[in-house]
Amino acid sequence: MDWTEISVEVPAEKIDDASAIANMTVPYGIYIEDYSQLEQEVLEIARIDLIDEELLKQDRSKAKIHIYIDPEDNIGEAVSFLRERLTASGIEHSIDSSSVKEDDWLNNWRRFFKPMPVGEKLLINPSWFTDTDPQGRAVLNIDPGLAFGTGKHETTRLCMEALERYIKGGEKVLDVGCGSGILGIAAVLLGAESAFGVDIDELAVQTANENAGVNKVAGRFTAVAGDLVDKVTGKYDIVVANIVADAIIALSAQIGQFMEPDSVYIVSGIIDTRADDVKDAVKDSFEIVEENTLGGWYCFVLRPRS
């Protein structure tokens, strides 16, 4: 199987934010085409003012990110994640794939997605594996479809491990940016009374509710389509948000109204270069009680300040 190239075109002024999101999709490098400062950069590097005519014809208002997807990874998940996070961050974009049709994505990667233990209590199990030995772990059967969330990404693992530490039994959990529903469903399997998920992507919401049915927790986990907390009501003991730094910063300004005084707020999806930005944004309202990192990604566990 060949690697797949995904090309993401965004406004040039948004390239830094879009690149941070793109870096969440793969553990290796991305390639960026940005001609907005072409003449200046060529002069600084090469000390010449002769530039190829084809380069001069490039659209300076747009930049393009090239992401190369290993055949062992889920291309559909990567594209769905990019669409969801770029939309949530208000970044105009177009996404193209160079070699694999969308209809083929689900079939191409399934052979590489195997049962995977997370933390001490969970086993993430692809829904098409029917004879997995859980070895005493709670089994979370997952079919991400085209929604983000198989449990393989570092940020998802960090969130699930944090949920395992803080769920004691009977909690109400809110999952903002729920994707495939993996975190909300995991919370219920770990002992939470209920979980409510919200995601801007309607396909993700459909997948999340289907996964709840597969795991026989449909009465305790529900997902709806909405932007951040515009569909949220009530109070929650645990809030988890595995999104991007800018969305976490925006969410943190309003999430307090949905939290109990002793609630836990778990945030991830934060690349290392944005960790300090998130810390600065939440420090007045929340105390950081845990700071965990894996593969260049951060997860903070927060509590409301008195």
Salt bridges, closest charged atoms under 4 A:
GLU5 OE2 - HIS66 ND1 2.50
GLU33 OE2 - HIS66 NE2 2.55
GLU39 OE1 - ARG60 NH1 3.04
GLU54 OE2 - LYS57 NZ 3.73
ASP73 OD1 - LYS152 NZ 3.57
GLU84 OE2 - ARG85 NH1 2.14
GLU102 OE1 - ARG83 NH2 3.90
ASP143 OD2 - ARG110 NH2 3.21
GLU154 OE1 - HIS153 ND1 3.83
ASP246 OD1 - ARG274 NH2 2.85
ASP277 OD2 - ARG274 NE 2.61
GLU290 OE1 - ARG165 NH2 2.69
GLU291 OE1 - LYS279 NZ 3.00
